[in-house]
């Protein structure tokens, strides 16, 4: 909720016309984030598509700062470059506003990152929110002050209390300003106080002492009024008014780093005096007291509230146990995702793992310190998802760290090496990827593991295909598939089924590359039908891709358009930026084949924006490049080079969501 601040907004708008770095500083809970958010939402500095917001409160430390900022910029980098270089190259000469929210716990790294970005990106402007300054040259500082008690603070309190259904009694209204002054006009403190109205009146709150948590003691102790204690006071009020179940849930939820739903809260936090039923009821109570924030049907602990809960969790002696339980929970999630990958649950798991990114990183950090075998398993099971959906650098980082830390041999280690090789190949690092593929092949042959051999063949075949060698690729795949059939692997467990289907999928690419179009088409239709029956989308999307390529080579424009759109639909369900970019290239070629040059230009422009986000020039199997080039040449002839470039440029700068909705069959947004 946002109230007032008109003068501050005008000042910030003016400051950002002159200064490229503006830092909003002030005590916790004063409204730094809300002020920055309002600046962006009102479009006072730039259009929505020209601003990026990075929630740094998700970070445990500075290790993944640049990767998180790249993710906030919508980058799904598939190159071996360092994330900071990716960000600089992508921003380039763009006019962009970047908001770094909650910098204080990674201040040194933020300072270095901002300095590099401002040096290399001449039209970038940065807004940072932090309890401490960055101390950089030309940093314009705005100290965010509390709200005026008699006006804006009182309005915020009354509006929040009304929203919660706990309007102060008429006799209490005269004391609203007094309460606002008592809480120094801090917005978060006022919202917490409004939530406390469910259990007591304003006069009761005014009689409560200011206090803070005394570490090592069982009780809280009063302190003399000081502004920096005001938020702790409001948190303490909320804590005192919580039921025992709500207090325990608050403490246990402090191990969660991102958004969560009730099912996660129950799974993580129930136990001992807190039953699953108690968790649901306590969660509702914490939302009602403004301790837990609800956003878009999910829940979140603000960083200051999380810090307070974490202190109590430590006091309860549960900090280490809950950190282990948190890590175990997300390892179980990764296992479930892997066990149902070829089912209709696949797309849901892609979304879940994407949303749980900060918690998965925290779980990996904990396991690296306490259980390296479990860390290796978690890095392996999430690595494929991360590599496909824009976190290839993070996947590579954790796979390398866990492989170095873990000395155990066995199937999981072989699979981890395979996953690491995949990250290198998809980043264009063919030498390292090929080396790891050969290592996988050697290990699989030694252990006579048919599933490991399938994965190794897939990796080696991908390396060959990306380098324009479909024949050895096909030989590797067919040998591995025959071996799997002889061992009954294709009817085995889920990991084996995954490996078989992935090899069958890549075999389509090899057949098409060799010109065996009829065999490739028939195999693709069979594989696609199996995927549809299972509800699987990732492999199905690449079967669609091959069907589109084959239709284009057969000059069947209508069929190529059908399969290009089908591929895009599947890739959007998963959130695979790289795959969506490939699909838009195919869509552009299909439009050209249908004589629609303007739509081809739009699809090509929309695809280029995503290729920029991926960090690669247009890619795909080498044999597809001539189709792409022929489609572009035909579109230029159809509408003229000038018109083609104009439409393509407009699409490249249009809203990506609108362009993808059009690509799926909607109305063009231009």
C-alpha positions in Angstrom: 0.0 0.0 0.0 1.4 3.4 -0.9 0.3 6.7 0.6 1.7 10.3 0.1 5.3 10.9 -0.9 4.4 13.3 -3.7 7.3 15.6 -3.0 9.8 12.7 -2.7 8.6 11.3 -6.0 9.0 14.6 -7.8 12.5 15.0 -6.3 13.5 11.5 -7.5 12.2 12.1 -10.9 14.2 15.3 -11.2 17.3 13.7 -9.7 17.3 10.9 -12.2 17.3 13.4 -15.1 20.7 14.6 -13.9 22.2 11.7 -11.9 22.7 8.1 -13.1 22.9 6.6 -9.6 20.3 7.4 -6.9 20.4 5.7 -3.5 17.3 5.6 -1.3 18.5 5.1 2.2 16.9 5.1 5.6 16.0 2.9 8.5 14.4 -0.5 8.0 10.7 -0.3 7.4 10.7 3.4 6.4 9.4 2.7 2.9 12.4 2.7 0.6 11.2 -0.2 -1.5 7.7 1.2 -1.8 9.0 4.5 -2.9 11.2 2.9 -5.6 8.3 0.7 -6.7 5.9 3.7 -7.0 8.6 5.5 -9.1 8.7 2.6 -11.5 4.9 1.8 -11.5 4.0 5.4 -12.3 6.5 5.5 -15.2 8.0 8.6 -13.8 11.5 7.8 -15.1 11.0 5.2 -17.9 8.4 3.0 -19.6 7.7 -0.3 -17.9 9.6 -2.3 -20.6 12.7 -0.1 -20.0 13.0 -0.9 -16.3 14.3 -3.9 -14.5 13.8 -4.8 -10.8 16.2 -7.0 -8.8 15.1 -8.3 -5.4 18.4 -8.7 -3.7 16.8 -9.7 -0.4 16.7 -13.2 -1.9 20.5 -13.5 -1.7 22.2 -15.2 1.2 25.6 -13.8 0.1 27.2 -12.0 -2.8 28.1 -15.1 -4.8 25.0 -15.0 -7.1 24.5 -11.2 -7.2 25.3 -10.8 -10.9 23.3 -13.9 -11.9 20.3 -12.6 -10.0 20.5 -9.2 -11.7 20.9 -10.8 -15.1 17.7 -12.8 -14.3 15.9 -9.6 -13.3 16.9 -8.2 -16.7 15.2 -11.1 -18.4 18.4 -12.6 -19.6 18.6 -16.4 -20.1 22.2 -16.5 -20.9 23.5 -19.6 -22.7 27.1 -18.5 -23.1 30.2 -19.1 -21.0 30.6 -15.4 -20.2 30.6 -14.2 -16.7 27.1 -12.8 -15.7 28.4 -9.2 -15.3 29.7 -9.2 -18.9 26.4 -10.6 -20.1 24.5 -7.7 -18.4 26.9 -5.1 -19.8 26.7 -6.5 -23.3 22.9 -6.7 -23.2 22.3 -3.2 -21.8 24.9 -1.7 -24.0 23.6 1.7 -25.3 20.0 1.0 -24.1 18.2 3.6 -22.0 17.4 1.5 -19.0 16.4 1.9 -15.3 17.8 -0.8 -13.0 16.5 -1.0 -9.5 18.6 -2.9 -6.9 16.4 -3.4 -3.9 17.9 -4.2 -0.5 21.6 -3.8 -1.1 22.8 -3.6 2.5 23.8 -7.3 3.1 25.7 -7.5 -0.2 27.0 -3.9 -0.2 30.6 -4.5 -1.4 29.5 -6.6 -4.3 26.8 -4.1 -5.2 29.3 -1.3 -5.2 31.6 -3.1 -7.6 28.7 -4.2 -9.9 27.2 -0.8 -10.1 30.5 0.8 -10.8 31.2 -1.5 -13.7 27.6 -1.1 -15.1 27.7 2.6 -15.1 31.1 2.7 -16.7 30.2 0.4 -19.6 26.5 1.3 -20.1 26.4 5.0 -20.8 22.6 5.3 -20.8 21.9 3.2 -17.7 20.4 4.7 -14.6 20.4 2.9 -11.3 18.2 3.2 -8.2 19.5 1.4 -5.2 17.6 0.9 -1.9 19.9 0.3 1.1 20.3 1.0 4.8 23.9 2.0 3.9 25.3 4.1 1.1 27.2 2.7 -1.8 29.8 5.4 -1.4 30.4 5.8 -5.2 31.3 9.0 -7.1 28.3 10.9 -8.3 25.9 9.0 -6.0 22.8 11.1 -5.4 21.5 10.2 -1.9 17.9 10.5 -0.8 17.3 9.8 2.9 13.7 8.5 3.0 12.0 10.0 6.0 9.0 8.6 8.0 5.5 9.7 7.0 4.1 12.9 8.6 2.2 11.6 11.6 -0.9 13.7 11.4 -1.6 13.2 7.7 0.0 10.4 5.6 0.9 8.1 8.5 -2.6 8.3 9.9 -4.1 7.7 6.5 -1.9 4.6 5.9 -2.8 3.2 9.3 -6.5 3.7 8.9 -6.6 2.3 5.3 -4.6 -0.8 6.4 -6.8 -1.3 9.4 -9.9 -1.0 7.3 -8.6 -3.4 4.7 -8.0 -5.9 7.5 -11.5 -5.5 8.8 -10.4 -4.1 12.2 -11.4 -0.4 12.0 -10.6 1.5 15.2 -13.6 2.3 17.4 -14.8 5.9 17.1 -13.4 6.7 20.6 -9.9 5.5 19.5 -9.7 7.8 16.4 -8.3 10.7 18.5 -5.4 8.6 19.4 -4.4 7.5 15.9 -2.0 10.5 15.5 -0.5 9.7 18.9 0.1 6.1 17.8 1.6 7.3 14.5 4.0 9.6 16.5 4.8 6.8 18.9 5.8 4.7 15.9 7.7 7.6 14.3 5.6 7.3 11.1 7.4 4.2 9.9 5.1 2.5 7.3 5.9 -1.1 8.1 5.5 -0.5 11.8 2.1 1.2 11.1 0.9 -1.8 9.0 2.0 -4.2 11.8 0.2 -2.1 14.3 -2.9 -2.0 12.1 -2.8 -5.8 12.0 -2.6 -5.9 15.8 -5.9 -4.1 16.0 -7.6 -7.5 15.8 -6.6 -8.2 19.4 -6.4 -4.8 21.1 -7.2 -1.2 20.8 -5.0 1.8 20.1 -4.8 2.6 23.8 -3.6 -0.9 24.6 -0.8 -0.5 22.0 0.2 2.8 23.5 0.7 1.3 26.9 3.0 -1.4 25.6 6.7 -0.7 26.0 9.2 -0.3 23.3 11.5 -3.4 23.3 13.9 -5.5 21.4 14.8 -9.2 21.4 17.6 -9.8 24.0 19.7 -12.6 22.7 20.5 -15.3 25.2 17.5 -14.3 27.4 14.0 -15.7 27.5 12.3 -12.3 27.9 12.2 -9.0 26.0 13.3 -6.0 27.9 12.1 -2.3 27.7 14.4 0.3 26.1 14.3 4.0 26.0 12.5 5.3 22.8 14.9 5.5 19.9 13.9 5.7 16.2 15.9 2.6 15.2 14.0 0.6 17.7 10.6 1.6 16.5 10.3 -1.2 13.9 11.5 -3.7 16.5 8.8 -2.4 18.8 6.1 -3.0 16.2 7.5 -6.4 15.5 7.5 -7.1 19.2 3.9 -6.0 19.5 2.9 -8.3 16.7 4.9 -11.2 18.2 3.3 -10.7 21.6 -0.1 -10.7 20.1 0.5 -13.9 18.1 -0.7 -17.2 19.4 2.0 -19.7 20.3 1.4 -21.5 17.0 1.8 -18.3 15.1 5.0 -17.4 16.8 6.5 -20.8 16.1 5.4 -20.7 12.5 6.9 -17.2 12.1 10.2 -18.4 13.4 10.2 -21.5 11.2 9.2 -19.7 8.1 12.3 -17.5 8.4 14.3 -20.2 6.7 12.3 -19.6 3.5 14.0 -17.2 1.1 11.4 -16.7 -1.6 7.7 -16.9 -2.1 5.8 -19.9 -0.9 2.3 -21.4 -0.7 0.4 -23.0 2.2 1.5 -26.5 1.1 5.2 -25.6 1.4 4.5 -24.0 4.8 2.8 -27.2 6.0 5.6 -29.5 4.7 8.4 -27.3 6.1 7.0 -26.1 9.4 4.7 -28.7 10.9 6.0 -30.9 13.6 6.1 -31.0 17.4 3.4 -28.7 18.8 2.5 -27.4 15.3 0.2 -29.8 13.4 -0.5 -29.4 9.7 -3.9 -28.0 10.5 -2.3 -25.6 13.0 0.0 -24.3 10.2 -2.9 -23.3 7.9 -4.7 -21.5 10.7 -1.5 -19.8 12.0 -0.6 -18.7 8.5 -3.9 -17.0 8.1 -3.3 -15.3 11.5 0.1 -14.0 10.4 -1.4 -12.6 7.2 -4.1 -10.9 9.2 -1.4 -9.3 11.4 0.6 -8.1 8.4 3.5 -10.3 9.4 3.2 -12.5 6.3 2.6 -10.7 3.0 0.3 -12.2 0.4 1.1 -11.5 -3.3 -0.7 -13.0 -6.2 -2.0 -16.0 -4.2 1.4 -16.7 -2.7 3.1 -15.7 0.6 6.3 -13.8 1.5 8.2 -12.7 4.6 9.7 -9.2 4.1 13.4 -9.3 4.9 13.1 -7.3 8.1 10.3 -9.6 9.3 12.3 -12.6 8.3 15.3 -11.3 10.3 13.2 -11.0 13.4 11.8 -14.5 13.0 15.3 -15.9 12.4 16.4 -14.4 15.7 13.6 -16.2 17.5 14.3 -19.4 15.6 17.9 -19.2 17.0 16.5 -18.5 20.5 14.4 -21.7 20.2 17.5 -23.7 19.2 15.9 -24.8 15.9 18.0 -22.8 13.4 20.3 -25.7 12.3 17.5 -28.3 12.4 15.2 -26.1 10.2 18.0 -25.3 7.8 18.5 -29.0 7.3 14.8 -29.6 7.0 14.6 -26.8 4.4 17.4 -28.4 2.4 15.8 -31.9 2.7 12.5 -30.6 1.6 13.9 -29.0 -1.6 15.9 -32.1 -2.4 12.7 -34.1 -2.1 11.0 -31.7 -4.5 13.8 -32.1 -7.0 13.5 -35.9 -6.7 9.8 -35.7 -7.3 10.3 -33.4 -10.3 12.8 -35.9 -11.8 10.6 -38.9 -11.1 7.7 -37.4 -13.1 9.6 -35.5 -15.8 7.9 -37.3 -18.8 4.4 -36.9 -17.3 1.8 -34.1 -17.4 3.5 -32.8 -14.2 6.5 -31.6 -16.2 5.4 -28.1 -16.9 4.3 -27.6 -13.2 7.7 -28.6 -12.0 9.5 -26.2 -14.4 7.5 -23.4 -12.8 8.1 -24.7 -9.3 11.8 -24.9 -9.8 12.0 -21.5 -11.4 10.1 -19.9 -8.5 12.1 -21.8 -5.9 15.5 -20.6 -7.3 16.7 -18.7 -4.2 15.6 -21.5 -1.9 17.3 -24.2 -4.0 20.5 -22.1 -3.9 20.2 -21.8 -0.1 19.6 -25.6 0.1 22.7 -26.3 -2.0 24.9 -24.0 0.1 23.7 -25.8 3.3 24.2 -29.3 1.9 27.7 -28.4 0.6 28.6 -27.6 4.2 26.9 -30.6 5.7 26.2 -33.4 3.2 28.1 -33.2 -0.1 26.5 -36.4 -1.5 23.1 -34.8 -1.1 24.4 -31.6 -2.5 25.7 -33.4 -5.6 22.3 -35.1 -6.1 20.4 -31.8 -5.8 22.7 -29.9 -8.2 22.4 -32.8 -10.7 18.6 -33.0 -10.5 18.1 -29.2 -10.8 20.9 -28.7 -13.3 18.9 -29.7 -16.3 15.9 -27.5 -15.4 18.2 -24.5 -14.7 20.2 -25.0 -17.9 17.0 -25.1 -20.0 15.4 -22.1 -18.4 18.1 -19.4 -18.1 20.2 -20.4 -15.2 23.0 -22.2 -17.0 25.7 -20.2 -15.1 24.2 -21.2 -11.7 23.8 -24.8 -12.8 27.5 -24.9 -13.9 28.6 -23.2 -10.7 26.9 -25.7 -8.4 27.7 -28.7 -10.5 31.4 -27.8 -10.5 31.4 -27.1 -6.8 29.6 -30.3 -5.8 31.7 -32.5 -8.1 34.9 -31.0 -6.6 33.6 -31.5 -3.0 32.2 -35.0 -3.4 34.5 -38.0 -3.8 31.8 -40.6 -4.0 31.6 -42.6 -7.3 28.5 -44.0 -8.7 25.5 -43.3 -11.1 24.8 -39.9 -9.6 28.3 -38.7 -10.1 28.2 -39.9 -13.7 24.9 -38.0 -14.2 26.4 -34.9 -12.7 29.3 -35.0 -15.1 26.7 -35.4 -17.9 24.7 -32.4 -16.7 27.9 -30.3 -16.4 28.8 -31.3 -20.0 25.3 -30.2 -21.2 25.8 -26.7 -19.7 29.1 -26.3 -21.5 27.6 -27.4 -24.9 24.6 -25.2 -24.6 26.9 -22.3 -23.8 28.8 -22.9 -27.0 31.9 -24.3 -25.2 32.3 -27.3 -27.5 35.8 -28.4 -26.4 34.9 -28.8 -22.7 31.5 -30.2 -23.5 33.0 -32.8 -25.9 35.7 -33.7 -23.3 33.0 -34.3 -20.7 30.9 -36.3 -23.2 33.8 -38.6 -23.8 34.4 -39.0 -20.1 30.8 -40.0 -19.7 31.1 -42.6 -22.5 34.2 -44.1 -20.9 32.6 -44.4 -17.5 29.3 -45.8 -18.9 31.2 -48.5 -20.8 33.3 -49.4 -17.7 30.2 -49.7 -15.5 28.0 -51.2 -18.3 25.2 -48.9 -17.2 22.8 -48.7 -20.1 21.1 -45.6 -18.9 24.4 -43.8 -18.4 25.4 -44.9 -21.9 22.2 -43.3 -23.3 23.0 -40.0 -21.6 26.6 -40.1 -22.8 25.5 -40.9 -26.3 23.0 -38.0 -26.1 25.8 -35.6 -25.0 28.3 -36.8 -27.6 25.6 -36.7 -30.4 24.7 -33.2 -29.4 28.3 -32.1 -29.6 28.6 -33.6 -33.1 25.3 -32.1 -34.3 26.2 -28.6 -33.1 29.5 -28.9 -35.0 27.7 -30.1 -38.2 28.5 -33.8 -38.0 25.2 -35.7 -38.1 26.5 -39.1 -39.2 28.6 -39.9 -36.0 25.8 -38.5 -34.0 23.3 -40.9 -35.5 25.7 -43.8 -35.0 26.2 -43.1 -31.3 22.4 -42.7 -30.7 21.4 -45.9 -32.6 24.0 -48.0 -30.8 22.9 -46.7 -27.4 19.2 -47.2 -28.2 19.9 -50.8 -29.5 21.8 -51.5 -26.3 19.0 -50.1 -24.2 16.4 -52.2 -26.0 18.5 -55.3 -25.4 18.7 -54.6 -21.7 15.0 -53.6 -21.4 16.0 -50.1 -20.4 13.2 -48.4 -22.3 10.6 -50.1 -20.0 12.6 -49.4 -16.8 12.4 -46.5 -14.3 11.8 -42.9 -15.0 15.5 -41.8 -15.5 15.9 -44.6 -18.0 12.7 -43.6 -19.8 13.9 -39.9 -19.9 17.2 -41.0 -21.4 15.6 -43.2 -24.1 13.2 -40.5 -25.2 15.9 -37.8 -25.3 18.0 -40.0 -27.5 15.1 -40.7 -29.8 14.5 -37.0 -30.0 18.1 -36.2 -30.9 18.0 -39.0 -33.5 15.4 -36.9 -35.4 17.9 -34.1 -35.7 20.6 -36.5 -37.0 18.2 -38.0 -39.5 17.0 -34.6 -40.8 20.6 -33.4 -41.0 21.5 -36.4 -43.2 18.5 -35.8 -45.5 16.5 -38.8 -44.3 13.4 -36.8 -44.1 10.7 -39.5 -44.5 12.2 -41.6 -41.7 12.7 -38.5 -39.5 9.1 -37.5 -40.1 7.6 -40.9 -39.3 9.8 -41.2 -36.2 8.8 -37.7 -35.1 5.1 -38.4 -35.4 5.4 -41.5 -33.3 7.5 -39.8 -30.6 5.2 -36.7 -30.6 2.1 -38.9 -30.2 3.7 -40.6 -27.2 4.6 -37.2 -25.6 1.0 -36.0 -26.1 -0.4 -39.1 -24.5 2.0 -38.6 -21.5 1.3 -34.8 -21.2 5.0 -34.2 -21.8 6.1 -30.9 -23.5 9.9 -30.6 -23.6 10.6 -33.5 -26.0 7.3 -32.9 -27.8 8.4 -29.3 -28.6 11.5 -30.6 -30.4 9.5 -33.2 -32.3 7.4 -30.2 -33.4 10.6 -28.4 -34.3 11.7 -31.2 -36.6 8.3 -31.6 -38.1 8.4 -27.8 -39.0 11.9 -28.2 -40.5 10.7 -31.1 -42.6 7.6 -29.3 -43.7 9.7 -26.3 -44.8 12.0 -28.5 -46.8 8.9 -30.0 -48.5 7.6 -26.5 -49.1 4.4 -27.2 -47.1 3.8 -23.7 -45.7 0.5 -24.6 -43.9 2.0 -27.6 -42.1 5.2 -25.7 -41.1 3.1 -22.9 -39.6 1.1 -25.5 -37.5 4.2 -27.1 -36.0 6.0 -23.9 -35.4 3.1 -22.6 -33.3 2.8 -26.0 -31.5 6.5 -25.8 -30.6 6.1 -22.2 -29.3 3.1 -23.3 -27.2 5.1 -26.1 -25.6 8.2 -23.9 -25.0 6.1 -21.1 -23.4 4.5 -23.7 -21.0 8.0 -24.6 -19.8 9.5 -21.1 -19.9 12.4 -22.1 -22.2 13.7 -18.8 -23.6 16.2 -20.5 -25.9 13.5 -22.8 -27.3 11.1 -19.9 -27.8 13.7 -18.1 -29.8 14.2 -21.1 -32.0 10.4 -21.4 -32.4 10.1 -17.8 -33.5 12.8 -18.4 -36.1 10.8 -21.3 -37.4 7.6 -19.3 -37.3 9.2 -16.5 -39.4 10.3 -19.1 -42.0 6.8 -20.6 -42.0 5.2 -17.2 -42.6 7.5 -16.6 -45.5 6.6 -20.0 -46.9 3.0 -18.9 -46.7 3.7 -15.7 -48.5 3.2 -13.5 -45.4 6.2 -11.2 -45.4 5.0 -8.8 -42.7 4.3 -11.5 -40.2 7.7 -13.0 -41.0 9.3 -9.7 -40.1 7.4 -9.5 -36.9 8.3 -13.1 -35.8 11.9 -12.4 -36.7 12.1 -9.2 -34.7 10.4 -10.9 -31.7 12.9 -13.7 -31.9 15.9 -11.3 -32.1 14.9 -9.8 -28.8 15.0 -13.3 -27.2 18.3 -14.2 -28.9 19.8 -11.0 -27.3 18.5 -12.3 -23.9 20.0 -15.7 -24.6 23.3 -14.2 -25.5 23.9 -16.1 -28.7 23.4 -15.2 -32.3 20.6 -17.2 -33.9 21.4 -20.9 -33.4 20.1 -24.4 -33.9 21.4 -27.3 -35.9 23.7 -26.0 -38.7 21.5 -27.5 -41.4 18.6 -25.2 -40.3 20.5 -22.0 -41.0 19.8 -22.1 -44.8 16.0 -22.4 -44.1 16.2 -19.4 -41.8 18.1 -17.4 -44.4 15.9 -18.4 -47.3 12.8 -17.4 -45.3 14.2 -14.0 -44.5 15.3 -13.4 -48.2 11.8 -14.4 -49.4 10.1 -12.1 -46.8 12.2 -9.2 -48.0 11.2 -9.8 -51.6 7.6 -10.0 -50.6 7.3 -6.7 -48.7 10.5 -4.8 -49.7 13.7 -4.5 -47.6 12.7 -1.2 -46.0 9.3 -2.3 -44.8 10.7 -5.6 -43.6 13.4 -3.9 -41.5 10.8 -1.4 -40.1 8.4 -4.1 -39.0 11.3 -6.3 -37.6 12.7 -3.3 -35.6 9.2 -2.5 -34.1 8.7 -6.1 -33.1 12.2 -6.2 -31.5 11.2 -3.3 -29.3 7.6 -4.3 -28.6 6.4 -6.0 -25.4 7.6 -9.6 -25.5 4.5 -11.0 -23.9 2.3 -9.3 -26.5 4.4 -10.6 -29.3 4.3 -14.1 -28.0 0.5 -13.9 -27.6 0.3 -12.9 -31.3 2.7 -15.6 -32.3 0.4 -18.2 -30.7 -2.4 -17.0 -33.0 -3.6 -13.7 -31.5 -3.9 -10.2 -33.0 -0.6 -8.4 -33.9 0.1 -5.7 -31.3 1.6 -3.3 -33.8 
